Amino acid sequence: MPLKSGFTLLELLVAMTAASIVALSAYAFLGQNVRSYNVVLGSYADESAALIRRVQETQRKVFPVLPQDVPKKKKRADRMIRPN
């Protein structure tokens, strides 16, 4: 009797079914974590923005001589000396 090597079609179907179940469960788990992360990140961003606003308001009250907004950086072309 000749020796046959390889997998049968049934073995391949069972392996593919098991792999797809594992992949789908991992996808669902990771999708849920991404949604949770976005919710937490959004709340931290809101809290951080509120904290920064409070700090800026306090600084403006304590140091009234400071400018209201930080001036923008000048472009390099604006800083160069241009010949007349």
Backbone as CSV, one residue per row, in Angstrom:
resi,resn,N_x,N_y,N_z,CA_x,CA_y,CA_z,C_x,C_y,C_z
1,MET,0.840,-1.158,0.000,0.000,0.000,0.000,0.901,1.243,0.000
2,PRO,0.644,2.181,-0.959,1.477,3.367,-1.037,1.195,4.310,0.144
3,LEU,2.250,4.996,0.605,2.147,5.938,1.721,1.648,7.284,1.196
4,LYS,0.540,7.762,1.734,-0.013,9.046,1.314,0.347,10.107,2.347
5,SER,0.749,11.255,1.869,1.060,12.350,2.793,0.140,13.524,2.510
6,GLY,-0.071,14.366,3.508,-0.931,15.536,3.333,-2.135,15.456,4.247
7,PHE,-3.010,16.422,4.088,-4.208,16.513,4.920,-5.435,16.203,4.086
8,THR,-6.433,15.687,4.768,-7.695,15.455,4.075,-8.498,16.750,4.068
9,LEU,-9.499,16.811,3.221,-10.337,17.994,3.124,-11.061,18.260,4.437
10,LEU,-11.475,17.228,5.109,-12.172,17.381,6.384,-11.248,17.993,7.440
11,GLU,-10.015,17.551,7.503,-9.064,18.110,8.462,-8.821,19.598,8.189
12,LEU,-8.709,19.958,6.931,-8.510,21.374,6.588,-9.713,22.214,6.965
13,LEU,-10.935,21.700,6.723,-12.145,22.433,7.082,-12.248,22.623,8.594
14,VAL,-11.920,21.615,9.376,-11.969,21.723,10.836,-10.942,22.748,11.320
15,ALA,-9.743,22.724,10.765,-8.714,23.679,11.170,-9.104,25.108,10.799
16,MET,-9.679,25.290,9.620,-10.096,26.636,9.200,-11.257,27.138,10.060
17,THR,-12.173,26.258,10.441,-13.288,26.657,11.302,-12.778,27.077,12.675
18,ALA,-11.862,26.310,13.235,-11.305,26.654,14.539,-10.545,27.981,14.476
19,ALA,-9.769,28.177,13.429,-9.015,29.422,13.286,-9.946,30.621,13.119
20,SER,-11.040,30.452,12.374,-11.964,31.570,12.183,-12.694,31.908,13.483
21,ILE,-13.019,30.923,14.295,-13.658,31.187,15.588,-12.708,31.961,16.499
22,VAL,-11.462,31.562,16.543,-10.473,32.269,17.358,-10.282,33.695,16.849
23,ALA,-10.209,33.875,15.543,-10.008,35.208,14.967,-11.203,36.121,15.236
24,LEU,-12.409,35.606,15.101,-13.602,36.418,15.355,-13.719,36.813,16.815
25,SER,-13.384,35.914,17.724,-13.455,36.262,19.147,-12.379,37.292,19.500
26,ALA,-11.198,37.178,18.912,-10.148,38.169,19.153,-10.553,39.529,18.588
27,TYR,-11.180,39.538,17.420,-11.633,40.785,16.805,-12.692,41.464,17.680
28,ALA,-13.628,40.687,18.201,-14.673,41.253,19.066,-14.065,41.811,20.345
29,PHE,-13.123,41.093,20.919,-12.474,41.543,22.151,-11.691,42.828,21.912
30,LEU,-10.916,42.873,20.835,-10.125,44.065,20.550,-11.010,45.246,20.168
31,GLY,-12.099,45.004,19.447,-13.023,46.078,19.096,-13.638,46.705,20.328
32,GLN,-13.982,45.881,21.306,-14.543,46.402,22.549,-13.501,47.223,23.301
33,ASN,-12.254,46.777,23.314,-11.202,47.527,23.993,-10.941,48.866,23.310
34,VAL,-10.996,48.915,21.996,-10.778,50.170,21.278,-11.890,51.161,21.609
35,ARG,-13.129,50.702,21.649,-14.242,51.588,22.009,-14.072,52.109,23.432
36,SER,-13.689,51.251,24.363,-13.469,51.678,25.750,-12.328,52.682,25.824
37,TYR,-11.270,52.435,25.075,-10.130,53.345,25.064,-10.540,54.719,24.542
38,ASN,-11.339,54.756,23.488,-11.772,56.044,22.939,-12.637,56.809,23.924
39,VAL,-13.482,56.118,24.672,-14.310,56.789,25.680,-13.428,57.363,26.781
40,VAL,-12.486,56.578,27.266,-11.595,57.053,28.331,-10.721,58.191,27.828
41,LEU,-10.200,58.063,26.631,-9.344,59.113,26.074,-10.116,60.410,25.918
42,GLY,-11.365,60.332,25.484,-12.177,61.533,25.337,-12.419,62.216,26.667
43,SER,-12.678,61.442,27.715,-12.916,62.056,29.027,-11.639,62.674,29.566
44,TYR,-10.487,62.038,29.355,-9.223,62.629,29.794,-8.923,63.917,29.032
45,ALA,-9.230,63.935,27.742,-8.985,65.136,26.948,-9.858,66.284,27.446
46,ASP,-11.118,65.996,27.778,-12.005,67.032,28.297,-11.513,67.549,29.646
47,GLU,-11.103,66.637,30.517,-10.600,67.046,31.832,-9.314,67.856,31.690
48,SER,-8.437,67.441,30.789,-7.180,68.164,30.588,-7.441,69.564,30.052
49,ALA,-8.349,69.687,29.109,-8.660,71.004,28.555,-9.243,71.915,29.627
50,ALA,-10.123,71.392,30.482,-10.698,72.198,31.564,-9.621,72.620,32.549
51,LEU,-8.709,71.725,32.862,-7.622,72.058,33.786,-6.714,73.130,33.198
52,ILE,-6.395,73.020,31.934,-5.542,74.026,31.287,-6.231,75.376,31.276
53,ARG,-7.529,75.407,30.998,-8.265,76.678,31.025,-8.242,77.301,32.418
54,ARG,-8.435,76.483,33.471,-8.402,77.017,34.841,-7.033,77.572,35.183
55,VAL,-5.984,76.877,34.790,-4.618,77.353,35.067,-4.364,78.668,34.335
56,GLN,-4.785,78.758,33.085,-4.590,79.997,32.331,-5.358,81.155,32.950
57,GLU,-6.594,80.910,33.382,-7.373,81.975,34.017,-6.721,82.434,35.310
58,THR,-6.207,81.487,36.094,-5.531,81.831,37.348,-4.275,82.651,37.073
59,GLN,-3.524,82.257,36.073,-2.312,83.005,35.738,-2.651,84.414,35.282
60,ARG,-3.713,84.573,34.532,-4.090,85.901,34.065,-4.542,86.793,35.216
61,LYS,-5.159,86.185,36.245,-5.557,86.961,37.414,-4.358,87.351,38.256
62,VAL,-3.423,86.423,38.412,-2.249,86.666,39.257,-1.247,87.570,38.556
63,PHE,-1.046,87.363,37.284,-0.077,88.135,36.508,-0.806,88.896,35.402
64,PRO,-1.444,90.020,35.716,-2.229,90.713,34.695,-1.384,91.347,33.597
65,VAL,-0.076,91.453,33.810,0.755,92.078,32.790,1.134,91.122,31.680
66,LEU,0.866,89.839,31.862,1.200,88.874,30.817,0.226,89.018,29.651
67,PRO,0.684,88.742,28.443,-0.221,88.825,27.287,-1.315,87.773,27.388
68,GLN,-2.443,88.057,26.784,-3.572,87.139,26.835,-3.296,85.856,26.053
69,ASP,-2.656,85.980,24.929,-2.345,84.816,24.110,-0.865,84.806,23.793
70,VAL,-0.338,83.630,23.659,1.064,83.498,23.297,1.218,83.870,21.833
71,PRO,2.152,84.770,21.505,2.307,85.142,20.099,2.810,83.963,19.279
72,LYS,2.413,83.943,18.027,2.854,82.878,17.133,4.313,83.092,16.770
73,LYS,4.969,81.995,16.483,6.357,82.089,16.053,6.411,82.725,14.684
74,LYS,7.405,83.571,14.510,7.568,84.168,13.191,8.199,83.151,12.254
75,LYS,7.821,83.246,11.025,8.405,82.362,10.027,9.850,82.758,9.794
76,ARG,10.593,81.834,9.330,12.010,82.093,9.104,12.199,83.209,8.076
77,ALA,11.340,83.254,7.077,11.463,84.281,6.051,11.228,85.671,6.648
78,ASP,10.370,85.784,7.664,10.108,87.071,8.296,11.283,87.534,9.138
79,ARG,12.069,86.615,9.644,13.202,86.982,10.491,14.431,87.380,9.680
80,MET,14.467,86.991,8.434,15.646,87.286,7.626,15.707,88.769,7.299
81,ILE,16.886,89.276,7.241,17.072,90.679,6.876,17.012,90.773,5.368
82,ARG,16.118,91.598,4.903,15.963,91.750,3.454,16.670,93.022,3.006
83,PRO,17.419,92.948,1.920,18.095,94.155,1.418,17.097,95.130,0.821
84,ASN,17.391,96.422,0.930,16.489,97.456,0.389,16.680,97.655,-1.082
